[in-house]
C-alpha cells in the first residue's frame, strides 16, 4: 500500500493519470485475494500486483483503455476453463477487479494519498474505502459498513523485536522489513547495534537484557524473536517477555537447549501456558543451516502467525493460492 500510494503521488505530480486496480472479491483458488492492488499508467504497471498471469495482463490492458476513456469500471475474470469465457488460466476460482480512475489534477485524490501515507508513517490504523462505483476513495477510522464500498485496512505494519544482534538478526531484519514488519533490534553490545549494520531497522537499542522495561515496552501485538549470544541471555529475556502477552515469541536453539531453558523458566514461576506458546526451535522446519536460510524459515513462520491473527481479528487476508 505504501509503495503504491507513494507512486501515485509521484505520477500525479508528473501530470500523469492512473488507474488503481483492486481485487474486491474472489472465489475459489486465485493468485491473489481481495485487497491486492496494482497501479497502472499509460506506460504500464507502476507498482503492486494483483497476481500476475493473464488476469494481471488483461487488467493492465483494460486499465489503459480506461485511461483513454477517463473513467473507472468493475470487471469479473474467470480463472477456470469454460466454453464461453476462457482467459487461459485454470486456478479454479474467479476474481472481481475494481478499476478506479484517478486524474492527475484531482487535488482531493492527491490529499487522500498524502493523508494515507502519513497514517502509515505514524502507524495510525484505519481504512481506505473505495466505492465500487469507481468514485473517489476516502479514509475512515472505522470499517465502513456501506455495501457499495470496499474497505482495506491501512497497512501500518506489526512490530518485530529481535533480541540479539548477531548474524541471524542481521539476515532476518531486512527480510522482515520487506514483508511489512517494523523491526527493533535489542542487544547489549554497542558495536553490533549500529545503523551501519542494521539500515533496515526502525529502532536500535543497546541496553541491559536484564532490564528490558527500561528501554522498551513489549505490547500484545508485538512479534518477539530471541536469539542472543547465549543461553543465559535467552533465559533472561524469556523470563521477562513471557510474563506479558505478545503476538508471537520465537526462540532460536536446539531441543536440548530449549528443554534446559524451559526447566529454568518453570523454576522462575513462568506459567506452563506461556512456555507452551513459545515457537522453538523457531521457524518453519526446512532444514535451514545458514543465517540467510534461518531468516527465511523464521519469516515464513511469522507470516503464517500474522495471517492467523489478522483472520481472528476479522481483517481481510489475501488468500494463499498454493493451499
C-alpha positions as CSV (number, residue, x, y, z in Angstrom):
1,X,0.0,0.0,0.0
2,X,2.8,2.4,0.9
3,X,4.7,1.8,-2.3
4,X,1.5,2.1,-4.4
5,X,0.4,5.4,-3.0
6,X,3.8,6.9,-2.9
7,X,4.0,6.1,-6.6
8,X,0.5,7.5,-7.1
9,X,1.6,10.8,-5.7
10,X,4.7,10.8,-8.0
11,X,2.6,10.1,-11.1
12,X,0.1,12.8,-10.2
13,X,2.9,15.4,-9.6
14,X,4.2,14.5,-13.1
15,X,0.8,15.2,-14.5
16,X,0.0,11.5,-15.4
17,X,-3.4,10.0,-14.9
18,X,-3.5,6.5,-13.4
19,X,-5.9,3.6,-12.7
20,X,-5.9,1.9,-9.3
21,X,-6.8,-1.8,-9.8
22,X,-8.1,-3.6,-6.7
23,X,-9.3,-7.2,-6.3
24,X,-12.6,-6.7,-4.4
25,X,-13.8,-10.3,-4.4
26,X,-12.5,-13.8,-5.1
27,X,-14.0,-17.2,-5.1
28,X,-12.1,-20.5,-5.1
29,X,-8.3,-20.5,-5.8
30,X,-6.9,-17.3,-7.2
31,X,-3.3,-15.9,-7.5
32,X,-4.2,-13.0,-5.1
33,X,-7.1,-12.4,-2.8
34,X,-9.4,-9.4,-2.1
35,X,-7.3,-6.3,-1.3
36,X,-4.5,-6.9,-3.7
37,X,-3.7,-3.8,-5.7
38,X,-1.8,-2.5,-8.7
39,X,-1.3,1.0,-10.0
40,X,-1.4,1.4,-13.8
41,X,-0.4,4.3,-16.0
42,X,-0.4,4.7,-19.8
43,X,3.1,3.3,-19.7
44,X,2.0,0.2,-17.9
45,X,2.1,-1.1,-14.3
46,X,3.8,1.2,-11.9
47,X,3.5,-0.5,-8.5
48,X,1.9,-3.5,-6.9
49,X,0.5,-6.7,-8.3
50,X,-2.9,-8.5,-8.5
51,X,-1.3,-11.9,-9.0
52,X,0.5,-11.9,-12.3
53,X,-0.6,-14.1,-15.2
54,X,-3.3,-13.4,-17.6
55,X,-5.6,-11.7,-15.1
56,X,-3.0,-9.1,-14.5
57,X,-2.2,-8.7,-18.2
58,X,-5.8,-8.3,-19.1
59,X,-6.3,-5.9,-16.2
60,X,-3.4,-3.8,-17.4
61,X,-4.8,-3.6,-20.9
62,X,-8.3,-2.7,-19.6
63,X,-6.8,-0.1,-17.3
64,X,-5.0,1.6,-20.2
65,X,-8.3,1.6,-22.2
66,X,-10.0,3.3,-19.2
67,X,-7.2,5.9,-19.1
68,X,-8.1,6.9,-22.6
69,X,-11.8,6.9,-21.8
70,X,-11.2,8.7,-18.5
71,X,-13.4,6.7,-16.2
72,X,-13.4,3.6,-14.0
73,X,-15.0,0.2,-14.2
74,X,-15.5,-3.1,-12.5
75,X,-14.9,-6.5,-14.2
76,X,-15.1,-10.2,-13.4
77,X,-12.4,-12.7,-14.5
78,X,-12.9,-16.4,-14.5
79,X,-9.8,-18.5,-13.7
80,X,-11.2,-21.8,-14.9
81,X,-11.8,-23.4,-18.2
82,X,-15.2,-22.6,-19.7
83,X,-16.7,-22.7,-23.2
84,X,-17.6,-19.0,-23.2
85,X,-15.1,-17.1,-21.2
86,X,-11.7,-18.7,-21.1
87,X,-8.7,-16.4,-20.3
88,X,-6.1,-19.2,-20.3
89,X,-5.9,-19.8,-16.5
90,X,-7.0,-22.9,-14.6
91,X,-6.6,-21.9,-11.0
92,X,-10.2,-22.9,-10.3
93,X,-11.5,-19.6,-9.0
94,X,-12.9,-16.2,-10.0
95,X,-11.9,-12.6,-9.2
96,X,-13.7,-9.3,-9.4
97,X,-11.4,-6.3,-10.2
98,X,-12.3,-2.7,-9.4
99,X,-10.7,-0.1,-11.7
100,X,-10.6,3.3,-10.1
101,X,-9.7,6.1,-12.5
102,X,-7.5,8.8,-10.8
103,X,-7.0,12.1,-12.8
104,X,-3.6,13.7,-12.2
105,X,-5.3,17.1,-11.5
106,X,-7.7,15.7,-8.8
107,X,-6.4,17.6,-5.7
108,X,-8.7,15.6,-3.4
109,X,-7.2,12.3,-4.6
110,X,-3.8,13.9,-4.0
111,X,-4.7,14.9,-0.5
112,X,-6.1,11.4,0.2
113,X,-2.9,9.7,-0.9
114,X,-0.8,12.1,1.2
115,X,-3.0,11.5,4.2
116,X,-2.9,7.8,3.8
117,X,0.9,7.8,3.6
118,X,1.0,10.0,6.7
119,X,-1.1,7.4,8.6
120,X,1.3,4.7,7.6
121,X,4.3,6.8,8.7
122,X,2.7,7.4,12.1
123,X,1.4,3.9,12.4
124,X,-2.2,5.1,12.7
125,X,-4.7,2.3,11.9
126,X,-7.8,3.0,9.8
127,X,-9.4,2.0,6.5
128,X,-9.2,3.1,2.9
129,X,-12.7,2.9,1.4
130,X,-13.1,2.5,-2.4
131,X,-16.6,2.9,-3.8
132,X,-17.5,0.2,-6.2
133,X,-19.0,2.9,-8.5
134,X,-15.4,4.0,-9.2
135,X,-15.9,7.3,-7.3
136,X,-13.1,8.9,-5.3
137,X,-12.0,6.9,-2.2
138,X,-11.9,8.1,1.3
139,X,-10.3,7.4,4.7
140,X,-12.2,6.2,7.7
141,X,-11.2,5.4,11.3
142,X,-13.8,2.6,11.4
143,X,-14.5,-0.1,8.8
144,X,-17.2,1.4,6.5
145,X,-20.5,-0.5,6.6
146,X,-21.7,0.6,3.2
147,X,-22.2,-2.4,0.9
148,X,-21.2,-0.3,-2.1
149,X,-17.8,0.4,-0.7
150,X,-14.8,-1.9,-0.5
151,X,-12.6,-1.3,2.6
152,X,-8.9,-2.1,3.0
153,X,-7.2,-1.8,6.4
154,X,-4.3,0.7,6.3
155,X,-1.1,-1.4,6.4
156,X,0.7,0.2,9.3
157,X,2.8,-3.0,9.9
158,X,3.3,-5.1,13.0
159,X,6.4,-4.5,15.2
160,X,9.1,-7.2,15.4
161,X,11.6,-7.1,18.3
162,X,14.8,-9.0,17.7
163,X,16.7,-9.7,20.9
164,X,20.3,-10.3,19.8
165,X,22.2,-8.5,17.0
166,X,24.3,-11.4,15.7
167,X,24.4,-13.0,12.2
168,X,20.8,-14.4,12.3
169,X,19.3,-11.0,13.2
170,X,21.5,-9.4,10.6
171,X,19.9,-11.7,8.0
172,X,16.4,-11.5,9.4
173,X,16.0,-7.8,9.7
174,X,15.8,-6.9,6.0
175,X,13.6,-9.9,5.3
176,X,11.1,-8.8,7.9
177,X,11.1,-5.3,6.7
178,X,10.4,-6.5,3.1
179,X,7.2,-8.3,4.3
180,X,5.8,-5.4,6.3
181,X,7.2,-5.7,9.8
182,X,8.7,-2.7,11.6
183,X,11.9,-4.0,13.2
184,X,13.6,-3.1,16.5
185,X,16.9,-4.7,17.4
186,X,18.0,-5.0,21.1
187,X,21.4,-6.1,22.2
188,X,23.9,-5.2,25.0
189,X,26.8,-4.9,22.6
190,X,27.1,-1.3,21.3
191,X,29.5,-2.3,18.5
192,X,26.8,-4.5,17.0
193,X,23.7,-2.3,17.4
194,X,24.6,0.2,14.7
195,X,22.8,1.8,11.8
196,X,25.5,0.7,9.5
197,X,24.8,-3.0,10.4
198,X,21.0,-2.6,10.5
199,X,20.0,0.1,8.0
200,X,16.5,-1.5,7.7
201,X,15.7,-1.4,11.5
202,X,13.2,1.2,12.7
203,X,14.8,1.3,16.1
204,X,18.1,0.2,17.6
205,X,18.5,-0.4,21.4
206,X,21.8,-1.0,23.3
207,X,20.7,-2.0,26.7
208,X,20.7,-4.5,29.6
209,X,19.0,-7.8,28.8
210,X,18.1,-8.0,32.5
211,X,16.0,-4.8,32.4
212,X,14.1,-4.7,29.2
213,X,11.4,-2.4,30.5
214,X,13.9,0.4,31.0
215,X,14.2,0.6,27.2
216,X,11.1,-0.7,25.6
217,X,7.6,-1.9,26.4
218,X,6.5,-5.1,24.7
219,X,3.0,-4.8,23.6
220,X,0.4,-7.5,23.0
221,X,0.6,-7.1,19.2
222,X,4.4,-7.4,19.1
223,X,6.4,-10.3,17.5
224,X,9.4,-11.2,19.5
225,X,12.4,-13.3,18.3
226,X,15.0,-14.3,20.9
227,X,18.5,-15.1,19.5
228,X,21.0,-13.6,21.9
229,X,24.7,-14.6,22.3
230,X,24.0,-17.4,24.8
231,X,21.6,-19.5,26.9
232,X,21.8,-17.1,29.9
233,X,20.7,-14.1,28.0
234,X,18.0,-16.1,26.2
235,X,16.6,-17.2,29.6
236,X,16.8,-13.7,31.0
237,X,14.8,-12.2,28.0
238,X,12.2,-15.0,28.0
239,X,11.7,-14.8,31.8
240,X,10.6,-11.2,31.3
241,X,8.8,-11.5,28.0
242,X,6.6,-14.5,28.9
243,X,5.1,-12.7,31.8
244,X,3.1,-10.5,29.5
245,X,1.0,-11.1,26.3
246,X,2.7,-10.9,22.9
247,X,1.5,-11.9,19.4
248,X,4.4,-14.3,18.9
249,X,7.6,-15.4,20.7
250,X,10.2,-17.4,18.8
251,X,13.4,-18.6,20.3
252,X,16.4,-20.0,18.4
253,X,18.2,-23.1,19.6
254,X,18.3,-26.8,19.8
255,X,15.7,-29.0,21.5
256,X,18.2,-29.8,24.3
257,X,18.8,-26.1,24.9
258,X,15.0,-25.5,24.9
259,X,14.4,-28.2,27.5
260,X,17.1,-26.7,29.7
261,X,15.8,-23.2,29.5
262,X,12.2,-24.3,29.9
263,X,13.1,-26.0,33.2
264,X,14.6,-22.8,34.4
265,X,11.5,-20.8,33.3
266,X,9.3,-23.2,35.3
267,X,11.5,-22.7,38.4
268,X,11.2,-19.0,37.9
269,X,7.4,-19.2,38.1
270,X,6.6,-18.8,34.4
271,X,3.3,-20.5,33.6
272,X,3.1,-23.7,31.5
273,X,0.7,-21.9,29.2
274,X,3.3,-19.2,28.5
275,X,6.1,-21.7,28.0
276,X,3.9,-23.8,25.6
277,X,3.3,-20.7,23.5
278,X,6.9,-20.3,22.6
279,X,7.9,-21.2,19.0
280,X,11.1,-23.2,19.5
281,X,13.1,-24.3,17.7
282,X,12.0,-21.1,15.9
283,X,10.9,-21.1,12.3
284,X,9.5,-23.5,9.7
285,X,11.2,-26.8,9.5
286,X,13.0,-26.5,6.2
287,X,16.4,-27.8,7.4
288,X,17.8,-24.3,7.4
289,X,21.5,-24.0,8.3
290,X,22.9,-20.6,7.2
291,X,21.8,-17.3,8.7
292,X,20.1,-16.5,5.4
293,X,18.2,-19.8,5.4
294,X,17.3,-19.4,9.1
295,X,15.9,-15.9,8.3
296,X,13.7,-17.3,5.6
297,X,12.5,-20.0,8.0
298,X,11.6,-17.6,10.8
299,X,10.0,-15.1,8.4
300,X,7.8,-17.9,7.0
301,X,6.5,-18.8,10.4
302,X,5.9,-15.2,11.3
303,X,3.9,-14.6,8.1
304,X,1.7,-17.6,9.0
305,X,1.1,-16.5,12.6
306,X,0.4,-12.9,11.5
307,X,-2.2,-14.1,8.9
308,X,-3.9,-16.2,11.6
309,X,-4.1,-13.2,14.0
310,X,-5.4,-11.0,11.2
311,X,-8.1,-13.5,10.4
312,X,-9.1,-13.8,14.0
313,X,-9.4,-10.0,14.1
314,X,-11.7,-10.0,11.1
315,X,-9.1,-8.3,8.9
316,X,-9.1,-9.3,5.2
317,X,-6.2,-11.6,4.4
318,X,-5.1,-12.2,0.8
319,X,-5.9,-15.8,0.1
320,X,-2.9,-18.2,-0.4
321,X,-3.3,-19.7,-3.9
322,X,-1.0,-22.6,-3.0
323,X,-3.2,-24.1,-0.3
